[in-house]
Amino acid sequence: MLNIIRLLPLLLCFCTLLVIPVMSTFSYADSLHFRSDTVLRYFERDTVQKTGQQVTPAYQYFTLDTSKDEPGGLTFHGQGWGRIDLNDSKYYSDQTDGDLNYAYLEYSAPETIFKARFGRLSVYDGGGNESLDGLWLSTALGQYVSLSSYAGLPVGLSTSAGRDGDSIFGGRIAFHKGSDYELGVFYKSLDNNSKTQEQSLGFDLFANLPMNSRFYGSSTRNMETDGWSQHLYELRIPIDNFTVRPYIESINYNDFFNTGTTTPNPFRLLSTSDESLTTAGLDATWKYSTDWAFGGKIKQYSYDQNDASQYASLLATWSNEDNGLAQAGGEIGYLKGDAANNDYVLLRLYGYTEQLSGSLWFDIISADLVYAIYDQDIFGESTSLFSSLSLGKNFFDDSLKLTLSGDYSQTPYFDKDLRALIKISYLFDFNM
Amino acid sequence: MVRLKAILPICIICFIIILSACTERQLMLAHPSAEESGMGKRPPICVDCHDARNDQFDWAQFNHTPLFADNHRQLAQRNANVCAMCHQTSFCQNCHAGGTELKPSLLNPADSFRRTPHRGDYLTRHRIDGRVDPSSCFRCHGNPKTSTTCSRCHR
């Protein structure tokens, strides 16, 4: 009680600093975009208490964005979700019941390139994918230099029991000449009570080459283990309607998976391994026509200690927009692993159409089929089948969307598994 | 050293704010809507309307070819402002949220045309994919919070 009284002035200051700008943003905004997604699911699982337990979770996602009619200004963006287990099945007893994915104020300067975000946000600068509660800034100096920086509390460590005092900061500076080339240097440091837990430094490259080809590359060094954690270098070569992408990627397990004491299972064991993986591959796409496109991939996985693996796949896609969107496609892939238990063939077929709207009660029909054949049985099964059918209906000028979805699986893990899902999406745009 | 680390982010932030007055924005904050631009709903091929590149901007690298979702990592990390011209944060978070319980193909079951990760029976396939290339898992599930989906079995 005494601690709460002592913290009360600080809490009031914090709430005022956060709430007032957020509320001001709403009154300052020209438009409000609100989206609600309610998802009801049904499936059966074996739990500790019961075999064939019916599990019926209900999810609620809220997404809120404000916008301005004119470029720039202050806006708010946020998304959160929550779940309740309607059947009290205890299936989710060891998982969190909800989260705030992001919630930040964003300021974009109307005339200059400056942008700032404050709140819970995601940062992708410099090879990372970080979620933090803090501040992110981005700007440029003339036409040749860009700069971004971020600092705050890492969201990814918030679930670690008994852990506090974490902070993260980093940034990227890039030198570029128009669309000709760009050289970036990035840095990230994660501290716990002023002790460095994770520190990385890297660079990224982009260059436009003759024949409209493009070169991309990045390398990241783990400063704590003093080793290069990853390299990724690729070319993109357009040849008429083809695009070819040869690439090479290299990972050192010691350096890549080692994030200090925060390395979670199942990666902690890999961080002590002396293994390295080099992936060399080639992707190709061919835009045959407005409606048809084809693609293919081949990959070679080479290890320092294990034998190599190979992967190849082909895919075809068709799309059409006469009277609504329709898309269909198929993909077949083969992974030949270093051992028979790593071999599988994967087949996928899918279809989506809005073009039956008016002919049937439903506006959208979508189907998906994924079939895998394993060279070595897993739990006595050599194949895995997943099939899904979804039906969608729009109401009130597409403001309300209803989706009914059912899927059937016959897999090594689940026998004749039927699952159902109802999703109700409500989109609300309000001009202030 | 500790004091330097504490004030370094503040110095960088002040520097950025000062620099912010110096450069005019070259790129629009938002791309014209699909209706305004005539883009339609199919994945956009930017060069259908734009030149491949000019002195200031390279459009061709953002063509949404069939494998764009597989290969957009380096582009998105360097050009998040370009992605933001068309995509709200919620679109990226569909796949990259990490802390969202429902995988993308479950949260949007009707969007079969999107190349979302973990489609179908990924529980079985991940045993093999994780052995062959564990870095593909670590990129999204590599911190204590996002690995809670893994830790149910991988204690």
Interface residues (C-beta under 8 A of the other chain):
Chain A: R35 D37 V39 R41 Y59 Y61 T63 D65 P71 G72 H77 Q79 W81 R83 D94 Q95 T96 D99 N101 Y102 S108 A109 E111 T112 I113 F114 K115 S122 Y124 D125 G126 G127 G128 N129 S131 L135 L137 S138 T139 A140 L141 G142 Q143 L147 S148 S149 A151 P154 V155 G156 L157 S158 T159 S160 F169 G171 A174 G178 S179 D180 E182 G184 S189 D191 S194 D204 F206 N208 N212 R214 Y216 S218 Q230 L232 E234 R236 P238 T243 R245 I251 Y253 F256 F257 T259 T262 T263 P264 N265 P266 F267 L270 L277 T279 D283 T285 K287 A293 F294 G295 K297 Y301 S309 Y311 L315 T317 S319 E321 L325 Q327 G329 L335 G337 N341 N342 Y344 L346 R348 Y350 G351 Y352 I364 S366 A367 D368 V370 A372 Y374 I378 S384 L385 F386 S388 S390 L391 G392 T403 S405 D407 S409 T411 P412 Y413 L421 K423
Chain B: V2 K5 A6 L8 P9 I12 I13 F15 I16 I17 L19 S20 A21 C22 T23 E24 R25 Q26 L27 M28 L29 A30 G40 K41 R42 I45 A52 R53 N54 D55 Q56 F57 D58 A60 Q61 N63 T65 P66 L67 D70 N71 R73 Q74 L75 A76 Q77 R78 A80 N81 Q88 T89 S90 C92 Q93 H96 A97 G98 G99 T100 E101 L102 S105 L106 L107 P109 A110 D111 S112 F113 R119 G120 D121 L123 T124 R125 R127 I128 G130 R131 V132 D133 P134 S135 C137 F138 R139 C140 H141 G142 N143 P144 K145 T146 S147 T148 C150 S151 R152 H154 R155
